[in-house]
Amino acid sequence: MPTSPTRHRRPPDSAWSRARLCMALLAVTIGVVLACIWVM
């Protein structure tokens, strides 16, 4: 019971985490592309 209210209390936190995950994925992909270009 005490865990569900905390989850419902702040939905923007999950949105922020999702945005951060997207940004991290983008940064990783860009880094891989840059590494490939650097190796070439």
C-alpha positions as CSV (number, residue, x, y, z in Angstrom):
1,M,0.0,0.0,0.0
2,P,2.7,2.6,0.9
3,T,4.5,2.0,-2.4
4,S,1.6,2.8,-4.7
5,P,0.9,6.4,-3.5
6,T,4.5,7.4,-4.0
7,R,4.3,6.1,-7.5
8,H,1.1,8.0,-8.3
9,R,2.5,11.1,-6.5
10,R,5.1,12.1,-9.1
11,P,4.4,11.1,-12.7
12,P,6.8,13.7,-14.2
13,D,9.7,11.8,-12.7
14,S,9.0,8.8,-14.9
15,A,8.7,11.2,-17.9
16,W,12.1,12.8,-17.0
17,S,13.7,9.3,-16.7
18,R,12.3,8.3,-20.1
19,A,13.6,11.5,-21.7
20,R,17.0,11.0,-20.0
21,L,17.1,7.4,-21.3
22,C,16.3,8.6,-24.8
23,M,19.1,11.2,-24.6
24,A,21.5,8.6,-23.3
25,L,20.6,6.2,-26.2
26,L,21.1,9.1,-28.7
27,A,24.5,9.9,-27.1
28,V,25.6,6.3,-27.3
29,T,24.6,6.0,-30.9
30,I,26.3,9.2,-31.9
31,G,29.4,8.0,-29.9
32,V,29.4,4.7,-31.8
33,V,29.1,6.5,-35.2
34,L,31.9,8.9,-34.3
35,A,34.1,6.0,-33.1
36,C,33.5,4.2,-36.5
37,I,34.4,7.3,-38.4
38,W,37.5,7.8,-36.2
39,V,38.6,4.2,-36.9
40,M,38.1,4.7,-40.6
